[in-house]
Amino acid sequence: EDHTIFQQNIFGRPELIPFIIGFRQISQFDSVGNAIESKATGKIRRQLPGFDTLRENILVVLPGKKLECLFKKIALNKDSCILFRLRELNDDKNMAWKSTGHLLALNGIEAGHAYLLEVKYAGMVKSNTYEIRTLPFWYQRSWAVAVFILLGILFLTGSPYLLYRYRLRRERQKRQRAEEQLKTVQSQLNPHFVYNALSSIEGLITNNENDRANEYLSSFSDIMRDTFRNSDVLFISLAQDLEMLEKYICLEQLRFEFRYEIFIGPGLDPDKIEFPPMFLQPVVENAVKHGVAGMRNMGMISISFEGKEKNLEITIKDNGIKQNKKNAKGNGYGMQLTKERIDHLKKIYKKENISFCLNHGDNGTTVVFEFENWIKNSYEDDHH
């Protein structure tokens, strides 16, 4: 049998690969518009308006932009005959091929990354590869990262100082408010003192003690000058306050003829100890009105100032008779103002606690003030 071959024909299918003829960058994808453009692309062989021509296998994408790639249309090719896969450089993931048309929309690319885009026709082995580089946002650049790191270091190192300054400013504001409130309460002592003094003058005139009334009025005017001079200050020296207190006591002696004594403990220097002006006057006034009034020279008021380490202790004691104490419960207007002044002083001096104690007994009334750390404060504190 003859096996001679008279003619042999070999048919081969050329390996075709798709290539990008144009691309564009857009802010966001419109799925409807993209579908329409994809359908239109499958019917034409030319580049769509708005696309840039790609001249090499590298695409550079601006940060935050999406990418659309346009492939050349070949006759007899269906629009869904192209396969692609997109993966980051040096990454073996996402190796599965996906089907696409002649308009490929890539919306999975992120700023500051580099990708490989592989494309081929369905049924073909050869593929075309493109490198896509997405530029980083400004805050992803090395200089921006360095700035952020520097700012973070500055914040971590500077925040304690800023917090300290904020707390210092807040404490200063709170102190200023407390000082204003203290001045307000302190100013209320003046009309209270004036009212009581005028009542005393009226009583002397009513009893036809005109000489005493004139002397009282002269001493009263002297005290008022000192009071007005110190009305806008929070502290004066203890020596100045003692001088004003003695003037007031001598003023009351014109009416009630009681005795008094002031004791200053060893080691205390009244000129170097700061003290609120007229602070003790309401207490001494109570001792006079509700204690020694009517006792004449049998009445006795003792005032002592003693230093116990850094504390200043002030004791005011009278030997008032029992029946005079029915209205001396410490609830008078002057005593209320004294308590308010103590509350405001505590807001200003949190480390220098001030305590107040009033005790009524058969032998008289004793009032004790304790100014903790006050002697040290008078030498070292720079707020006054």
Disulfide bonds with the S-S distance in Angstrom:
none
